[in-house]
Amino acid sequence: MDNSHARALYDATPDSPDSIDSPDTPSGARIAPEEPRSVTTTRPARAFLQRANGTVSDHDRARMFGQKAVTVWLTGLSGAGKSTIAYELERSLSELGHPCYVLDGDNIRHGLAGDLGFTKEDRRENIRRVAHVAQLMNDAGLIVITALISPMDEDRAMAREIIGGERFVETYLSASVDDCARRDPKGLYAKARAGVIPSFTGVSAPYEPPANPDLSVDTARQSKEASVSGIFDYLRETFLMKP
């Protein structure tokens, strides 16, 4: 499939960035973020904390839901198709009765990470929070699909450690900067290249592609349907239980 067709598939549903690009939401509500606010977390004295364990096991939940819990961690540039792929995958799984949920970068910024700015430290904290939510949802037996740029390798490694390697599927949507810029309906890449939008991932802020992702999907050359199908087939073989 040529790139123009791929762009047409994704332009209808703009990607949801989670990093410094988050102010450039599909609604176009903000372009320039307010002064970033760093959040310092204070860890409580762990001597007073104990993990509580119920009597419902992972095996019990897997048998009840017909699936093994997993987090599909979609990473890629703004415009690579993360939100589009995430919600289409969610629909495909739901139609077959598999409980799942999308943690989208923009949605997280409206609540759970609403107090965070866009410094490197705050973006790392954003990913840490999302990873912990995904881990809790996995403990409940759900399939979680995250749609976040998560540009730094060390931050994705942190997410993998929090969630657990056996439940973490790093999925790289490998569309290039030029491909993403061509399918960008609001011209955010052009604005970033002109210096209007500062620290835009892939233009004026770094993106570190995964060296060894669990899955790699070329959304510039594959259709939306083919991209989702490839991820779904992997889940079916590895995490979905046969009826």
FIVO-703854 format. One record per residue: x negated, y, z of N, C-alpha, C, O in turn; residue in one letter; residue number from 1. Coordinates in pm, whole numbers, plus 50000, padded with zeros to 5 digits. Layout:
! residues N
REC     npx     npy     npz    capx    capy    capz     cpx     cpy     cpz     opx     opy     opz   res     n
REC       X       Y       Z       X       Y       Z       X       Y       Z       X       Y       Z     A   NUM
...
//
This chain:
! residues 243
REC     npx     npy     npz    capx    capy    capz     cpx     cpy     cpz     opx     opy     opz   res     n
REC   49915   49881   50000   50000   50000   50000   49912   50123   50000   49812   50128   50072     M     1
REC   49948   50225   49919   49866   50343   49917   49895   50432   50037   49996   50415   50105     D     2
REC   49807   50527   50062   49816   50609   50182   49939   50697   50184   49993   50727   50290     N     3
REC   49985   50739   50065   50101   50827   50063   50224   50757   50114   50308   50817   50182     S     4
REC   50236   50628   50083   50350   50552   50134   50340   50535   50285   50438   50548   50357     H     5
REC   50216   50505   50330   50197   50490   50475   50232   50618   50547   50291   50616   50655     A     6
REC   50194   50733   50486   50224   50860   50551   50374   50882   50561   50424   50933   50661     R     7
REC   50443   50845   50458   50588   50866   50460   50653   50788   50571   50752   50834   50630     A     8
REC   50599   50671   50602   50658   50588   50708   50641   50653   50844   50728   50642   50930     L     9
REC   50528   50721   50863   50499   50773   50996   50539   50918   51014   50560   50962   51127     Y    10
REC   50549   50994   50908   50583   51135   50924   50718   51154   50988   50741   51254   51055     D    11
REC   50807   51057   50967   50942   51070   51023   50940   51064   51174   51028   51120   51240     A    12
REC   50841   50997   51231   50830   50987   51376   50689   51025   51416   50603   50938   51421     T    13
REC   50662   51153   51446   50527   51196   51478   50474   51123   51600   50548   51088   51692     P    14
REC   50346   51100   51598   50283   51029   51708   50286   51113   51833   50294   51236   51826     D    15
REC   50279   51048   51947   50281   51119   52075   50144   51118   52136   50105   51017   52195     S    16
REC   50067   51227   52125   49935   51231   52184   49943   51243   52334   50041   51293   52389     P    17
REC   49838   51196   52401   49839   51200   52547   49722   51279   52602   49720   51312   52720     D    18
REC   49622   51310   52517   49502   51372   52567   49517   51523   52563   49625   51574   52594     S    19
REC   49413   51595   52525   49425   51740   52517   49527   51779   52413   49575   51893   52411     I    20
REC   49563   51685   52325   49660   51715   52220   49802   51714   52271   49893   51749   52195     D    21
REC   49826   51677   52395   49962   51667   52445   50043   51794   52435   50164   51785   52415     S    22
REC   49985   51915   52448   50067   52034   52429   50127   52042   52290   50228   52110   52270     P    23
REC   50067   51973   52192   50118   51976   52056   50221   51865   52039   50200   51772   51961     D    24
REC   50329   51874   52112   50430   51771   52112   50512   51777   51985   50511   51880   51917     T    25
REC   50585   51666   51951   50667   51667   51831   50767   51782   51829   50805   51828   51721     P    26
REC   50810   51829   51947   50906   51938   51951   50842   52073   51922   50910   52173   51899     S    27
REC   50708   52073   51924   50635   52196   51898   50654   52298   52009   50641   52418   51986     G    28
REC   50684   52251   52131   50716   52342   52241   50598   52429   52278   50615   52547   52308     A    29
REC   50477   52372   52276   50359   52448   52316   50244   52418   52222   50233   52306   52172     R    30
REC   50162   52514   52198   50039   52492   52122   49919   52508   52214   49834   52419   52221     I    31
REC   49912   52619   52285   49800   52642   52376   49842   52605   52517   49939   52660   52568     A    32
REC   49770   52513   52582   49806   52474   52719   49776   52585   52818   49693   52673   52792     P    33
REC   49844   52580   52932   49812   52672   53038   49676   52634   53096   49621   52530   53063     E    34
REC   49625   52719   53181   49495   52692   53242   49499   52556   53309   49582   52532   53396     E    35
REC   49408   52465   53270   49410   52330   53326   49395   52332   53477   49322   52414   53534     P    36
REC   49465   52239   53540   49455   52225   53685   49401   52088   53716   49460   51988   53676     R    37
REC   49291   52082   53785   49235   51954   53824   49301   51905   53951   49332   51982   54042     S    38
REC   49323   51775   53955   49385   51715   54072   49285   51622   54139   49230   51532   54075     V    39
REC   49261   51644   54264   49170   51560   54341   49253   51465   54426   49335   51508   54508     T    40
REC   49231   51336   54408   49305   51237   54485   49226   51201   54610   49105   51182   54604     T    41
REC   49295   51191   54720   49233   51154   54847   49280   51013   54883   49399   50990   54904     T    42
REC   49188   50922   54890   49224   50784   54920   49249   50768   55070   49168   50814   55151     R    43
REC   49358   50704   55108   49383   50680   55250   49286   50577   55305   49223   50502   55230     P    44
REC   49275   50574   55437   49187   50476   55500   49240   50336   55473   49348   50300   55521     A    45
REC   49165   50257   55397   49214   50126   55356   49225   50027   55472   49290   49923   55459     R    46
REC   49163   50060   55584   49172   49970   55699   49315   49955   55747   49349   49856   55812     A    47
REC   49400   50052   55716   49538   50048   55762   49633   49991   55657   49754   49982   55681     F    48
REC   49579   49953   55540   49664   49907   55431   49650   49758   55408   49540   49703   55414     L    49
REC   49762   49695   55382   49763   49553   55347   49859   49532   55233   49967   49591   55229     Q    50
REC   49819   49447   55138   49909   49415   55028   50016   49319   55077   49988   49221   55146     R    51
REC   50140   49349   55040   50251   49259   55073   50280   49170   54954   50280   49217   54840     A    52
REC   50304   49045   54979   50331   48948   54873   50466   48883   54895   50497   48836   55005     N    53
REC   50547   48880   54790   50676   48814   54797   50664   48666   54768   50554   48612   54755     G    54
REC   50777   48600   54758   50778   48456   54734   50810   48421   54589   50813   48303   54553     T    55
REC   50834   48523   54505   50857   48500   54363   50722   48508   54292   50656   48612   54295     V    56
REC   50681   48400   54231   50548   48392   54170   50549   48441   54025   50655   48461   53965     S    57
REC   50429   48459   53972   50418   48494   53830   50481   48387   53743   50545   48417   53642     D    58
REC   50463   48263   53782   50522   48152   53706   50674   48159   53709   50740   48134   53609     H    59
REC   50730   48194   53825   50875   48208   53836   50927   48316   53741   51027   48297   53672     D    60
REC   50858   48428   53737   50901   48538   53651   50884   48502   53503   50969   48535   53420     R    61
REC   50775   48434   53471   50753   48394   53333   50862   48299   53286   50911   48309   53173     A    62
REC   50901   48207   53372   51007   48113   53337   51141   48185   53324   51222   48150   53238     R    63
REC   51165   48283   53409   51291   48357   53406   51304   48442   53280   51411   48449   53220     M    64
REC   51192   48506   53239   51197   48597   53125   51154   48534   52993   51174   48592   52887     F    65
REC   51096   48414   53000   51051   48349   52878   50927   48415   52818   50911   48418   52696     G    66
REC   50840   48468   52904   50721   48538   52854   50618   48551   52966   50652   48549   53084     Q    67
REC   50494   48563   52924   50388   48599   53017   50371   48750   53012   50374   48810   52904     K    68
REC   50355   48811   53127   50341   48956   53133   50213   49001   53065   50109   48935   53077     A    69
REC   50220   49113   52993   50104   49163   52921   50122   49313   52897   50234   49363   52889     V    70
REC   50011   49384   52886   50013   49524   52845   49943   49536   52711   49825   49504   52697     T    71
REC   50017   49582   52612   49960   49612   52480   49917   49758   52484   50002   49848   52480     V    72
REC   49787   49782   52490   49734   49919   52506   49700   49973   52367   49593   49944   52313     W    73
REC   49791   50054   52311   49768   50114   52180   49680   50236   52195   49711   50327   52272     L    74
REC   49570   50239   52121   49479   50353   52122   49449   50394   51979   49443   50310   51889     T    75
REC   49428   50522   51959   49399   50573   51826   49418   50723   51824   49466   50782   51921     G    76
REC   49380   50784   51715   49390   50929   51702   49534   50978   51701   49626   50900   51678     L    77
REC   49552   51105   51726   49683   51166   51711   49728   51149   51566   49655   51185   51474     S    78
REC   49847   51095   51546   49896   51072   51412   49867   50933   51359   49904   50901   51246     G    79
REC   49802   50848   51439   49770   50712   51393   49892   50621   51392   49890   50515   51331     A    80
REC   49999   50664   51461   50121   50583   51462   50148   50510   51591   50225   50414   51592     G    81
REC   50087   50553   51701   50101   50481   51826   50246   50474   51875   50296   50366   51907     K    82
REC   50312   50588   51880   50451   50590   51929   50543   50514   51834   50631   50440   51877     S    83
REC   50523   50533   51705   50604   50463   51605   50592   50313   51622   50693   50243   51630     T    84
REC   50469   50264   51628   50445   50120   51643   50498   50071   51777   50559   49964   51784     I    85
REC   50476   50149   51884   50520   50107   52018   50670   50085   52023   50716   49983   52074     A    86
REC   50746   50180   51972   50892   50169   51983   50949   50066   51888   51051   50004   51918     Y    87
REC   50886   50046   51774   50932   49940   51684   50900   49802   51743   50979   49709   51729     E    88
REC   50785   49789   51807   50751   49663   51873   50846   49636   51988   50890   49523   52008     L    89
REC   50877   49741   52064   50973   49727   52173   51108   49676   52121   51168   49588   52181     E    90
REC   51154   49731   52009   51282   49688   51952   51275   49541   51909   51368   49464   51934     R    91
REC   51166   49503   51843   51152   49365   51797   51156   49267   51913   51219   49161   51904     S    92
REC   51088   49302   52021   51086   49214   52139   51223   49212   52206   51272   49105   52245     L    93
REC   51285   49328   52221   51415   49337   52288   51523   49259   52214   51609   49198   52276     S    94
REC   51518   49263   52082   51620   49192   52004   51615   49042   52025   51713   48972   52003     E    95
REC   51499   48992   52070   51485   48850   52100   51498   48822   52249   51472   48710   52294     L    96
REC   51539   48923   52326   51565   48904   52467   51445   48913   52558   51450   48867   52672     G    97
REC   51336   48973   52510   51215   48985   52592   51212   49121   52662   51203   49223   52594     H    98
REC   51218   49124   52795   51214   49251   52868   51081   49323   52847   50974   49266   52870     P    99
REC   51089   49447   52804   50967   49523   52775   50996   49671   52789   51111   49713   52799     C   100
REC   50889   49751   52791   50907   49896   52806   50784   49968   52751   50672   49920   52762     Y   101
REC   50810   50086   52690   50703   50170   52635   50667   50279   52735   50755   50350   52784     V   102
REC   50540   50293   52765   50487   50407   52840   50421   50499   52739   50308   50475   52695     L   103
REC   50492   50605   52703   50446   50696   52600   50374   50817   52662   50417   50870   52765     D   104
REC   50266   50859   52600   50183   50965   52656   50258   51094   52685   50241   51153   52792     G   105
REC   50341   51139   52591   50416   51262   52612   50515   51248   52727   50528   51339   52809     D   106
REC   50584   51136   52733   50682   51114   52840   50615   51114   52977   50670   51167   53073     N   107
REC   50500   51054   52985   50426   51051   53112   50391   51192   53157   50394   51222   53277     I   108
REC   50356   51278   53063   50319   51416   53096   50438   51498   53148   50417   51602   53210     R   109
REC   50560   51452   53124   50677   51523   53173   50707   51492   53320   50785   51563   53383     H   110
REC   50647   51387   53375   50681   51348   53511   50561   51299   53590   50503   51374   53668     G   111
REC   50526   51174   53570   50420   51111   53649   50290   51189   53647   50221   51198   53748     L   112
REC   50256   51245   53532   50132   51321   53519   50160   51469   53493   50076   51540   53436     A   113
REC   50277   51516   53536   50313   51655   53514   50226   51754   53588   50224   51872   53552     G   114
REC   50155   51709   53690   50069   51798   53767   49926   51804   53713   49842   51875   53768     D   115
REC   49899   51729   53607   49763   51721   53555   49740   51821   53442   49831   51852   53365     L   116
REC   49617   51870   53436   49578   51955   53324   49514   51872   53215   49550   51756   53196     G   117
REC   49417   51932   53143   49360   51865   53028   49208   51862   53031   49142   51853   52928     F   118
REC   49154   51869   53154   49011   51849   53169   48980   51700   53150   49070   51616   53152     T   119
REC   48854   51670   53132   48813   51531   53118   48855   51450   53240   48899   51336   53228     K   120
REC   48842   51511   53358   48877   51441   53482   49028   51416   53489   49071   51308   53530     E   121
REC   49107   51514   53450   49252   51498   53456   49302   51398   53353   49396   51323   53379     D   122
REC   49238   51396   53236   49278   51298   53136   49246   51156   53185   49322   51063   53159     R   123
REC   49134   51141   53253   49100   51010   53310   49201   50971   53418   49242   50855   53426     R   124
REC   49240   51069   53501   49339   51043   53604   49473   51004   53543   49544   50918   53596     E   125
REC   49508   51066   53432   49631   51032   53360   49630   50884   53320   49728   50813   53339     N   126
REC   49519   50840   53264   49507   50700   53221   49508   50607   53342   49567   50499   53336     I   127
REC   49446   50648   53450   49446   50564   53572   49588   50543   53622   49625   50432   53657     R   128
REC   49667   50650   53624   49805   50638   53672   49887   50547   53581   49962   50462   53628     R   129
REC   49873   50568   53451   49948   50485   53357   49909   50337   53373   49995   50250   53370     V   130
REC   49782   50312   53391   49736   50173   53408   49796   50109   53532   49834   49992   53530     A   131
REC   49805   50186   53641   49863   50131   53763   50013   50104   53746   50065   50005   53798     H   132
REC   50082   50192   53676   50224   50168   53648   50240   50043   53562   50326   49960   53589     V   133
REC   50157   50031   53460   50162   49912   53374   50135   49786   53454   50199   49682   53432     A   134
REC   50041   49794   53546   50007   49677   53628   50125   49635   53715   50153   49516   53729     Q   135
REC   50195   49733   53773   50313   49702   53854   50425   49642   53768   50492   49548   53810     L   136
REC   50444   49696   53649   50547   49644   53561   50511   49504   53513   50600   49420   53496     M   137
REC   50382   49478   53491   50339   49342   53458   50365   49247   53575   50407   49133   53554     N   138
REC   50341   49294   53696   50370   49211   53813   50518   49175   53820   50554   49069   53872     D   139
REC   50602   49264   53768   50746   49236   53764   50783   49142   53650   50898   49102   53637     A   140
REC   50685   49106   53567   50709   49010   53460   50735   49073   53325   50766   49001   53229     G   141
REC   50724   49206   53314   50758   49274   53190   50641   49283   53094   50525   49278   53134     L   142
REC   50673   49296   52967   50575   49333   52866   50572   49486   52858   50676   49550   52845     I   143
REC   50453   49543   52867   50437   49688   52863   50361   49726   52737   50263   49660   52700     V   144
REC   50406   49832   52671   50337   49884   52553   50302   50029   52582   50392   50111   52602     I   145
REC   50175   50062   52586   50135   50200   52611   50098   50267   52480   50039   50205   52391     T   146
REC   50133   50395   52468   50099   50473   52350   50024   50598   52396   50085   50702   52422     A   147
REC   49893   50587   52406   49809   50696   52452   49684   50703   52365   49631   50600   52324     L   148
REC   49638   50823   52338   49514   50836   52262   49401   50766   52336   49323   50692   52275     I   149
REC   49391   50788   52467   49285   50729   52552   49153   50722   52476   49107   50613   52440     S   150
REC   49091   50838   52452   48979   50844   52357   48846   50787   52407   48760   50752   52326     P   151
REC   48829   50777   52539   48698   50738   52591   48695   50590   52627   48787   50538   52690     M   152
REC   48588   50525   52586   48575   50382   52610   48575   50349   52759   48634   50250   52801     D   153
REC   48508   50434   52839   48501   50405   52983   48639   50414   53048   48666   50342   53144     E   154
REC   48725   50500   52998   48861   50511   53053   48945   50389   53016   49023   50341   53097     D   155
REC   48930   50340   52893   49002   50218   52854   48951   50098   52933   49028   50009   52968     R   156
REC   48820   50096   52960   48764   49988   53042   48822   49992   53183   48849   49888   53243     A   157
REC   48840   50114   53236   48902   50128   53367   49044   50074   53365   49085   50004   53458     M   158
REC   49119   50106   53261   49256   50056   53249   49259   49904   53244   49344   49841   53308     A   159
REC   49167   49845   53169   49159   49699   53161   49132   49638   53299   49191   49537   53335     R   160
REC   49042   49701   53374   49008   49650   53508   49129   49658   53601   49153   49566   53679     E   161
REC   49204   49767   53594   49321   49784   53681   49429   49683   53647   49487   49620   53735     I   162
REC   49456   49668   53519   49564   49580   53475   49524   49434   53483   49607   49348   53514     I   163
REC   49399   49406   53456   49350   49267   53454   49323   49224   53311   49409   49238   53224     G   164
REC   49205   49172   53288   49165   49136   53153   49256   49038   53083   49274   49045   52961     G   165
REC   49315   48945   53159   49401   48844   53099   49536   48900   53056   49610   48835   52982     E   166
REC   49567   49020   53102   49695   49083   53068   49678   49207   52981   49776   49276   52952     R   167
REC   49559   49236   52939   49529   49362   52869   49493   49331   52725   49397   49259   52698     F   168
REC   49570   49387   52630   49543   49367   52488   49513   49504   52427   49604   49579   52391     V   169
REC   49385   49536   52417   49345   49663   52357   49370   49657   52207   49314   49573   52137     E   170
REC   49455   49746   52159   49497   49743   52019   49462   49876   51955   49520   49980   51987     T   171
REC   49367   49871   51864   49314   49991   51800   49388   50017   51669   49383   49937   51576     Y   172
REC   49457   50132   51663   49519   50176   51538   49415   50261   51466   49386   50374   51505     L   173
REC   49359   50204   51360   49231   50253   51308   49241   50356   51197   49146   50372   51120     S   174
REC   49351   50427   51185   49361   50532   51084   49255   50639   51108   49230   50678   51222     A   175
REC   49192   50685   51000   49085   50784   51011   49140   50923   51036   49261   50947   51028     S   176
REC   49050   51015   51068   49090   51155   51088   49157   51209   50963   49261   51275   50971     V   177
REC   49098   51182   50847   49156   51234   50722   49293   51175   50696   49384   51247   50652     D   178
REC   49311   51046   50721   49442   50983   50703   49545   51045   50797   49657   51075   50757     D   179
REC   49506   51063   50923   49598   51121   51021   49632   51266   50985   49746   51309   51000     C   180
REC   49533   51339   50937   49556   51479   50899   49651   51488   50780   49733   51579   50774     A   181
REC   49641   51395   50687   49728   51399   50570   49873   51368   50604   49964   51418   50539     R   182
REC   49894   51286   50706   50032   51252   50741   50089   51343   50850   50203   51323   50892     R   183
REC   50012   51442   50895   50052   51531   51005   50151   51636   50954   50110   51728   50883     D   184
REC   50281   51625   50987   50381   51716   50930   50372   51859   50984   50419   51952   50918     P   185
REC   50314   51878   51102   50307   52011   51162   50174   52082   51136   50153   52195   51179     K   186
REC   50085   52013   51067   49957   52077   51035   49867   52100   51154   49790   52196   51154     G   187
REC   49875   52014   51256   49795   52035   51376   49647   52017   51349   49564   52086   51408     L   188
REC   49613   51924   51261   49471   51904   51230   49413   52027   51161   49300   52066   51190     Y   189
REC   49490   52088   51072   49444   52209   51006   49422   52321   51108   49324   52395   51100     A   190
REC   49514   52332   51203   49500   52433   51307   49378   52405   51394   49306   52497   51433     K   191
REC   49355   52277   51424   49239   52241   51506   49110   52274   51432   49015   52325   51491     A   192
REC   49107   52243   51301   48986   52271   51222   48962   52421   51207   48849   52465   51189     R   193
REC   49071   52498   51216   49058   52644   51208   49028   52706   51343   49010   52828   51353     A   194
REC   49022   52624   51448   48992   52675   51581   49110   52727   51658   49095   52783   51767     G   195
REC   49230   52709   51603   49350   52757   51672   49383   52669   51791   49424   52718   51896     V   196
REC   49366   52539   51775   49389   52443   51884   49253   52394   51933   49182   52328   51858     I   197
REC   49216   52425   52056   49085   52383   52107   49086   52239   52154   49190   52184   52191     P   198
REC   48967   52178   52153   48948   52044   52210   49049   51944   52158   49112   51871   52235     S   199
REC   49066   51940   52027   49161   51848   51965   49088   51718   51932   48988   51719   51860     F   200
REC   49136   51608   51986   49068   51479   51972   49050   51443   51825   49145   51445   51747     T   201
REC   48927   51409   51790   48895   51373   51654   48843   51487   51571   48786   51466   51464     G   202
REC   48864   51611   51619   48816   51729   51547   48713   51801   51632   48596   51811   51594     V   203
REC   48755   51853   51747   48664   51926   51834   48645   51858   51969   48579   51912   52057     S   204
REC   48702   51740   51985   48682   51658   52105   48660   51515   52057   48716   51474   51955     A   205
REC   48580   51439   52129   48539   51307   52078   48647   51201   52089   48733   51206   52178     P   206
REC   48641   51106   51998   48717   50981   52011   48619   50867   51991   48549   50861   51889     Y   207
REC   48613   50778   52088   48523   50663   52080   48603   50540   52038   48677   50484   52119     E   208
REC   48590   50497   51913   48665   50378   51868   48623   50255   51947   48505   50239   51978     P   209
REC   48717   50168   51979   48681   50045   52050   48582   49962   51967   48602   49942   51848     P   210
REC   48477   49915   52032   48377   49835   51962   48429   49694   51933   48402   49638   51827     A   211
REC   48502   49639   52028   48554   49502   52013   48698   49495   52064   48724   49432   52167     N   212
REC   48791   49558   51994   48931   49554   52039   48989   49413   52026   48943   49333   51945     P   213
REC   49089   49386   52106   49157   49256   52094   49232   49247   51962   49240   49140   51901     D   214
REC   49286   49359   51919   49354   49367   51790   49315   49498   51722   49292   49598   51790     L   215
REC   49306   49496   51590   49281   49617   51513   49383   49623   51400   49397   49527   51323     S   216
REC   49453   49735   51390   49559   49751   51291   49531   49877   51209   49522   49986   51265     V   217
REC   49516   49861   51079   49489   49974   50991   49622   50034   50947   49678   49994   50845     D   218
REC   49672   50130   51023   49804   50187   50995   49802   50280   50874   49908   50323   50828     T   219
REC   49684   50312   50821   49678   50393   50700   49705   50309   50576   49747   50362   50473     A   220
REC   49681   50180   50586   49696   50093   50469   49805   49988   50486   49848   49928   50388     R   221
REC   49848   49967   50608   49957   49873   50632   50086   49950   50658   50083   50058   50716     Q   222
REC   50197   49893   50617   50326   49954   50646   50357   49942   50794   50293   49867   50867     S   223
REC   50456   50018   50836   50501   50009   50974   50542   49867   51007   50506   49813   51111     K   224
REC   50617   49806   50916   50667   49670   50940   50552   49570   50951   50554   49484   51039     E   225
REC   50453   49582   50863   50339   49490   50867   50256   49511   50993   50206   49415   51052     A   226
REC   50241   49636   51033   50164   49665   51154   50229   49604   51278   50163   49541   51359     S   227
REC   50360   49623   51290   50433   49568   51404   50432   49416   51399   50414   49350   51501     V   228
REC   50450   49361   51280   50454   49215   51265   50324   49150   51311   50325   49044   51373     S   229
REC   50210   49214   51279   50082   49158   51319   50067   49152   51470   50019   49052   51524     G   230
REC   50109   49258   51539   50102   49259   51686   50201   49159   51745   50168   49085   51838     I   231
REC   50322   49157   51689   50424   49066   51739   50379   48920   51725   50398   48839   51816     F   232
REC   50320   48887   51611   50273   48748   51590   50169   48710   51693   50168   48597   51742     D   233
REC   50081   48804   51728   49980   48776   51831   50047   48751   51965   50009   48657   52036     Y   234
REC   50145   48831   52000   50216   48812   52127   50291   48680   52128   50292   48609   52228     L   235
REC   50352   48648   52016   50430   48523   52009   50341   48401   52032   50381   48306   52098     R   236
REC   50221   48406   51977   50130   48293   51992   50067   48285   52130   50029   48177   52176     E   237
REC   50055   48399   52196   49976   48404   52321   50059   48427   52446   50025   48374   52552     T   238
REC   50167   48504   52437   50238   48545   52558   50387   48511   52559   50448   48509   52666     F   239
REC   50446   48485   52445   50589   48453   52443   50608   48303   52454   50544   48226   52382     L   240
REC   50696   48263   52542   50718   48120   52566   50828   48068   52474   50929   48134   52451     M   241
REC   50804   47951   52422   50903   47891   52332   51026   47848   52412   51013   47792   52521     K   242
REC   51147   47872   52357   51269   47837   52430   51283   47685   52446   51380   47638   52504     P   243
//
